[in-house]
Amino acid sequence: MNRLGRYVLRSVAWHVVLTLLVLLGLFVFFDLIAELRDVGKDGYRLHHALIYVLLESPSRIYDLLPVSLLIGSIFALSGLADSSQITVMRAAGVSILRFCGWLTVGGVIFGALTFAIGEYLAPQANDAATRYQVAAKQSVMFGRFRSGVWIKNGDQIINISAMQPDYSLQGVRVYVHDHGHQLLKTMEAEKATYQGDGEWVLTNVTQTRFFVDSVKVTHAAQAQWQAQVEPKMLAVLMIKPKDMSVSALAQYIQHLKDNKQSTTRYQLAFWSKIFYPLACLSMMLIALPFALGQRRSGNVGVKIFLGILLGVSFNFINQMMGYIGELYRLPPMLAAALPTLALSALAAFFLWRQENS
């Protein structure tokens, strides 16, 4: 890339960062306002709410990056067009295709950054935020139903009343059945602590075995329990699929398949995470015709407003496709790809019209 291309990308990157900081500050403020309703309850203080909101900010960055790219690119390119710099570049022989090449490089860089945040930073930060909030409120990580949480794992059906921030389990019940779904035994434990490699230690255990003509009940202070269920897999129950990493989604989808359970919701989230960074490229490309067309038609504010509206609409449709795909049983890959493909087609159409107008 030559010096001119680097100059254009620096200008775009600067405006994108400023836009992202403004939007992030706005959303963090609204998130803090939402958390204030819990301040003063169960030892939850204002500084707890502030730390919790800040820990969740990487997820906000992940959500806002594509929209910030569109808005920041429109402002940057519009500024270059308003000062006639783009006109001079075009007169010097810089084609629309060359501009697209520069913006494609920027889109790939920001797309890779978006994927890295969604895969590594945001899930870790969400997990830390949830555990911090639970510890601050002195509560448990799950217990949404009166009967607790139910999990199927091979020939075991597991019921867990609560999970502590240290990932230890409380109120564990395990029902073991054979291939004919005949109940073989049950285990009830006050607490379960993970040791690694699928090994758990149960505390205060009552085990009931069912035979053809009798029932045997035994008690033990501790007992070993083997199950291919890890604490992080259980923590999935506290996390929305869209907040999970691609690797965690793939692992959990495989677990559901192994246990013959529905995977549609998680497959939609998986493919959305794959296609979402590609939207960064389309966002940068679609900003170019907005900037190039504004000097001919005027109404710069209208152009920028339409660009912002397009970015917000993409975010809304991208979230809605998860519900629509699940409701109408669309192929998960297709449902997740449609918003990005539509945005890419729109960018290509605008660029084609700009070049031929």
LUMLO-618108 format. One record per residue (C-alpha): x, y, z. Coordinates in steps of 0.001 Angstrom, whole numbers, padded with zeros to 6 digits, always signed. Each point is the difference from the previous one (the first is absolute). Example, Ala and Ser with C-alpha at 12.3 -4.5 7.8 and 13.67 -1.06 7.14 Angstrom:
+012300-004500+007800
+001370+003440-000660
REM end
This chain:
+000000+000000+000000
+001364+003431-000938
+000185+003118+002160
-003331+001317-001296
-001792-003195+000981
+001511+000108+003482
-001100+003608+000352
-003613-000870-000856
-000032-002980+002385
+001518+002059+002840
-002738+002576-000409
-002684-002725-000034
+001497-001835+002991
+000165+003207+002048
-003664+000811-000617
-001013-003620+000669
+001767+000042+003382
-001631+003319+000944
-003433-001290-001037
+000509-003228+001928
+001038+001895+003153
-003070+002247-000206
-002397-002904-000536
+001716-002103+002664
-000214+002816+002541
-003682+000436-000776
-000825-003709+000371
+002133-000399+003139
-001934+002912+001523
-003347-001624-000839
+001221-003371+001352
+001033+001679+003245
-003413+001641+000285
-001604-003440-000432
+002213-001447+002751
-000960+002721+002480
-003291-001762+000732
+001957-002755+001765
+002337+002322+001912
-000653-000183+003743
-001370-003549-000136
+001874-002963+001511
+003197+001997+000518
+000142+001127-003630
+001568+003478-000106
+000584+002659-002658
+003648-000951-000517
-001079-003636-000538
-002414+001123-002734
+002675+002175-001623
+002579-002806-000064
-002601-002425-001364
-000947+002377-002836
+003660+000629-000860
+000680-003736-000103
-002834-000368-002494
+001327+002801-002222
+001981-002388-002310
-003329-001540-001018
-001302+003469-000754
+003083+000701-002111
-000643-003211-001924
-003623+001002-000649
+000837+003579-000957
+003075-000481-002183
-001769-000582-003369
-002367+002941+000567
+002922+002183+001116
+001853-000999-003166
-002865+001181-002184
-000571+003278+001850
+003721+000751+000405
+000732-000824-003645
-002821+002250-001197
+001268+002894+002125
+003622-000543-001082
-000700-000378-003718
-002535+002822+000075
+002659+002228+001558
+002449-000921-002749
-002659+000672-002638
-001045+003307+001597
+003599+001260-000075
+000276-001130-003660
+002742-002493+000854
-001918-002870-001604
-000585+002156-003086
+003744+000637-000272
+000708-003719+000451
-002476-000893-002763
+001517+002618-002293
+003437-001488+000710
-001192-003365-001267
-001204-001763+003154
-002918-002169-001082
-003013-001180+001964
+001533-003456-000117
+003164+001318+001685
-002091+001603+002750
-001834-003323+000443
+003352-001775+000302
+001146+002335+002766
-003278-000338+001879
+000080-003780-000441
+003352-000102+001800
-001481+002070+002821
-003109-002203+000100
+002105-003152+000280
+002049+001500+002855
-003077+001138+001926
-001764-003283-000780
+002917-001952+001500
-000084+002293+003037
-003756-000557+000374
+000444-003779-000188
+002835+000083+002577
-002109+002039+002423
-003010-002295-000460
+002061-003183+000308
+002360+000848+002861
-000531+003302+001815
-003801+000326+000197
-000787-003569+001244
+002702+000205+002687
-001188+003438+001074
-003652-001155+000089
+000930-002971+002157
+001966+002235+002381
-002873+002511+000104
-002577-002678+000854
+002151-001541+002716
+000821+003435+001454
-003648+001033+000108
-001062-003290+001576
+002702+000296+002639
-000918+003642+000685
-003671-000898+000437
+000931-003088+002045
-002288-002109-002152
+000365-003043-002258
+000692-000236-003704
-003149-001843-000968
-003211-001234+001435
-002498+001366-002484
-002572-002729+000567
-001389-001447+003220
+001397-003386-000935
+003406+001431-000960
+001829-000647-003267
-000312-003304-001884
+002739-001443-002218
+000163-003228-001994
+003434-001636-000183
+000035-003434-001619
-001804-002426+002300
-000219+002615+002764
-002614+002658+000642
+001405+002664+002296
-001895+002505+002125
+001910+002896+001585
-001572+002456+002405
+002700+002688-000079
+003514+000834-001157
+002386+002136+002042
+002399+002600-001465
+002887-002459+000585
-001866-002470-002276
-000842-002398+002817
-003514-001500-000152
-002659-000179+002677
-002952-002367+000248
+001114-002561-002566
-002226-002900-001037
+001111-002600-002534
-002382-002520-001564
+001716-002900-001815
-002001-002146-002432
+000758-002830-002413
-000570-000098-003783
-003599-000975+000592
-000503+003120+002138
-000365-002134+003132
+001145+001867+003113
+003065-001723+001490
+001073+002357+002781
-000191+003538+001336
+002568+002110+001805
-000751+003055+002116
+002810+002236+001228
+000144+003209+001966
+002972+001296-001989
+002129-000926-003029
+003533+001267-000698
+001740-000426-003357
+003419-001717+000003
+000714-000013-003738
-000293-002540-002843
-003712-000535+000656
+000588-000927+003645
-002191+001483+002737
+000089-000471+003784
-003435-000218+001606
-000495+000982+003643
-002629-001488+002358
-001215-002549-002518
-003077-002207+000133
-000004-002743-002641
-003053-002105-000812
+000301-003138-002152
-003062-001675-001512
-000055-003766-000452
-002748-002292-001255
-001296-000846+003455
+001721+002495+002305
+001356+003491+000505
+003360+000701+001655
+000799+003374+001578
+003537+000995+001054
+001474+003165+001501
+003540+001375-000327
+001839+003158+001029
+001643+000133-003431
-000260-001830-003304
+001516+000220-003474
-002277+000858-002900
+001074-000399-003631
-001829+002164-002528
+001049+001689-003211
-001429+003278+001244
+002424+002804+000768
-000680+003186+002008
+000442+002176-003088
-002607-002066-001803
-002387+000537+002898
+000805+003713-000051
-001422+000046-003538
-003430-000147+001636
+000648+003491+001409
+001257+001460-003282
-001984+001017-003046
+001158-001892-003109
+001005+003256-001705
+002443+000701+002849
+001794-003344-000353
+003178-000550-001996
+000004-001998-003231
+001999-002809+001630
-002358-000166+003007
-003015-000094-002310
+001552-002801-002087
+000712-002024+003144
-003493+000478+001412
-001660-000777-003358
+001916-003283-000113
-001111-000766+003574
-003641+000587-000953
+000353-002167-003111
+001549-002817+002033
-003019+000125+002298
-002509+000322-002880
-001177+003471+001018
-000960+002991-002128
+002954+002090-001193
-001805+002573-002168
+000361+002933+002382
+003710-000570+000504
+000694-000703-003669
-001606+003336-000876
+002269+001718+002517
+003023-001922-001326
-000504+001056-003614
-000874+003559+001048
+003380+000214+001737
+001668-001229-003193
-001710+002459-002353
-000175+003012+002333
+003653+001127-000551
-000591-000107-003770
-002525+002807+000473
+002927+002300+000842
+001186-000223-003602
-003456+000794-001389
-000418+002913+002432
+003178+001677-001228
-000804-000556-003679
-003560+001270+000286
+001287+003250+001557
+001867+000912-003204
-003003+000781-002266
-001522+002100+002811
+003133+002170+000021
+000513+000123-003772
-003597+000919-000759
-000433+002734+002558
+001717+002826-001903
-002276-000486-002997
-003276-000258+001834
+000628+002067+003121
-001855-000744+003236
+003106-001354+001745
-001902-000357+003256
-002653-002113-001699
+002642-002279-001497
+001658-000519+003364
-003361-000583+001674
-000921-002635-002600
+003330-001711+000567
-000560-000074+003760
-003532-001314-000551
+001403-002753-002225
+002496-001056+002673
-002632-000091+002729
-002373-001924-002295
+002702-002592-000716
+000575-000497+003728
-003739-000422+000596
-000524-002404-002917
+003085-002008+000977
-001484-000578+003450
-003491-000683-001345
+001237-002674-002433
+000868-002224+002951
-003648-000038+001097
-001343-000208-003566
+002343-002867-000891
-001015-001940+003095
-003711+000724-000495
-000142-001014-003670
+002673-002721+000279
+002303+001601-002566
+003431-001598-000521
+002155+001645+002729
+002807+000883-002404
-002406+001694-002433
-001872+001905+002723
+003254+001301+001481
+001487+000943-003384
-003032+001832-001461
+000521+003422+001685
+003698+000115-000933
-000653-001206-003550
-002785+002574-000424
+002291+002762+001262
+002785-001131-002358
-002411-000015-002948
-001199+003493+000942
+003597+001270+000184
+000779-001516-003420
-003134+001579-001498
+000768+003477+001369
+003599-000194-001224
-001112-001179-003436
-002553+002816-000261
+002595+002545+001140
+002511-001186-002565
-002533+000042-002844
-001816+003205+000883
REM end
